[in-house]
Amino acid sequence: MENKPIFVFMKETAEKVDYYILDKLSELKQEDKKLYEIVSDLVITRKDKPKLRSTLGRIVYEILGGKDWHDIVPILGFMELSTISTYILDDIIDKQPERDGEVATWKKAGLNYGIIAGSLQSFLSIKMLSDLKLEDNIKLKILNLANQMWEVLWKGEGKNEYMKDGTTVEKYIERCYEICGIMFETVTKMSALACNSKEDDTNLLGNIGKLFGIGVMIRNDLTIFLPEEIMRKKSKALSRRSFEDVRKGLWTYPIICAINKAQKIDKTKIKLLLGKRDTSEKELLNLTKLLIDLGCIDATLDLITYYKQKGLNNVERLDESEYRLYLIELFELLENTRKYVAEIKTKI
């Protein structure tokens, strides 16, 4: 059987997951219409967006021979609503007024409602797991994974606040795992457990998810340094604003690389820009040009490739199947930022 294109596969998955989430949230509408509108706001905004976590979870289930992937939609819904919860709360923490090109939830509804919405989503996401038609011991393992994920995520968010002057590559990668990789690792393990997989298979697939998620986070951090007018046109999945990490003062991999490579005068310029909220567009574009000249943009692309290849090395241990091909395609998508960088190099 010939595989459908990966983006068709992703769209098909996303449509089912979106429908499930909105259907579950409709229960809230009957209790409190205003709260429903706030909680569902970003869900609706992101309704047509690709969903990497859900796609990965479904692929794993199919690889392991799951009977009907619709049976794990509660797992995929849990992961997507959890993701949206982190977006809403991140926007508050980072004082970001926009998300996906729209006014952020907390700016629309007010700070208090933003906190309430993001927090409630995390609880509602876990509640979705009760819809799983699985043996109680399997459901308990899945619930434990959900709680472990949230613990790691919030500890990672705490570390993210201090990822500034002096951050090492090792600390940066640890943070990439804790605020992103953990989610991909968790959805793969949950999907594997839903197939009653052996422990070794669950751990292998969990590691594949972890490596993919770290690659996704590094890629997202890189896109921060690319002009927004280009990224908005090119990337359907882009949800963050250009240079937001610079304005917050975070040391992501391109900055760590630049501090290690730059001459003293350029190091000083970089450090003066970090954390400066009112930085001009010209200064920010000059920073991107400096990162390109120092080879730090290319070095970040190579780091993404490193995690892609590590993941694919693990994928090779899986039996050949049409769904393993989807998994390979998913990893190849990590490289799509290379073409954006190539275009930007000609314009800066």
Buried (B, 14 or more C-beta within 10 A) or exposed (E): EEEEEBEEBBBBBBEBBBEBBBEBBEEBBEEEEEBBBBBBBBBBBBBEBBBBBBBBBBBBBBBBEBEEBEBBBBBBBBBBBBBBBBBBBBBBBBEBEBBBEBBBBBBBBEEEBBBBBBEBBBEBBBBBBEBBEBEEEBBEBBBEBBEBBBEBBBBBBEBBEEBBEEBEEEBBBBBBBBBBBBBBBBBBBBBBBBBEBEEEBBBBBBBBBBBBBBBBBBBBBBBBBBBBEBBBEBBEBBBBBBBBBBBBBBBBBBBBBBBEBBEEEBBEBBBEBBBEEEBEEEBBBBBBBBBBBBEBBBBBBEBBBBBBEBBBEBBEEBEEBEBBBBBBBBBEBBBEBBEBBEEBEEEE
